[in-house]
Amino acid sequence: MASLALGAWGCEASAPARGLGELAAHGLRPLELGSAALLPAAGVAEPPRAPSAPAAFDHAEDSRLGSSRSYSLGTTSRGRLVGGRPLPDQSAALVPRAISVARGAIYGTDELVGALERAAAHVAERWPGSVLYAGDLSARRGGDIAGHVSHNSGRDADLAFYLRDAAGRIADRDDLPAVRADGSTSTGELHFDDARNFELIASLVRDPRIQVQWIFVSAPLRERLLRAGAGAGADPALLERVAAVLAQPRDSSPHVEHFHLRLYCALEERVEGCLDAGRVHPWVDTFEAALQQRVAEVVPLLHTGAAEEARYAITRLVRLRARDAADDIAALTQSDDPETQALATDAVAFLRGQRTPPAWAHLLPEDAGE
């Protein structure tokens, strides 16, 4: 049996997964699991691309996985969203922008939407009347959204700034006015609310149910936020993390009118083929030990002689990017079952970096810090 080192590849296959009852006999269930640029691209494209849902994505395969929860597949710019959760429509503290509702871009993973709800509620509790206007997240099934390179897989969200008027009253709005370095909008009627915006960022960063990779914002506003946190006596360790995740992106707009939040893949998403790209902050759990354990549990299913188990195992191993398992999978390229043989042949080529089947292109790793 091959060693179980994880590689940098992901995969999806159209072969049916083994039934939940049968997999339970092996102690396995779908969704079960016990460097780059410092100034990443935010993923805003010009000109915008038309919305699309790549035909190569096999949504039927996702329904066969038997999960009732949402999860992100692939990267933020080539992936998709399974079981997307919409933003709430009855929340006073978190309100989707009308334009995002109209374009159907209000879906995210359970982790993303839940984090936004908690953060918005926290700010509104401290400052009654606060409204966090959420812009584009992802389409219901992910894929491309016009005007974005990223936002494909349910882990990105555009968020309006909290604002105050000239008299210091809360004046939150959903039309995203640009904010200058001094905190004022172009008309001078509104002002960036340093305290509430910092508390929003801090709430997201310290939320134990998510791991924040980036919060994109212009460099001058980033400095305002860090000064606000220091002036409020924020914990130095929290400030260090806030400073690490706040960044003005390269190769896109500087983000003077909204925040762009991006989360790392959650544990359950990693096993399904969710791929992070770009910088990994020192405090982030990449779940490598749990993924190694999962690989060790799945490899024996290649050798039971049952075609369904073999196809399930192949799909899992390539989604887990277990490149050293290619030797084990290679034995199944001579299988008597044509479906298993074809899947094994594609999987070996993909894991060894020889060929990318079209249905798996969205799970290729990205070099940039998207």
Order of alpha helices (4+ residues) and beta strands (2+ residues): alpha-alpha-beta-beta-beta-beta-alpha-beta-alpha-beta-beta-beta-beta-alpha-beta-alpha-alpha-beta-beta-alpha-alpha-alpha-alpha-alpha
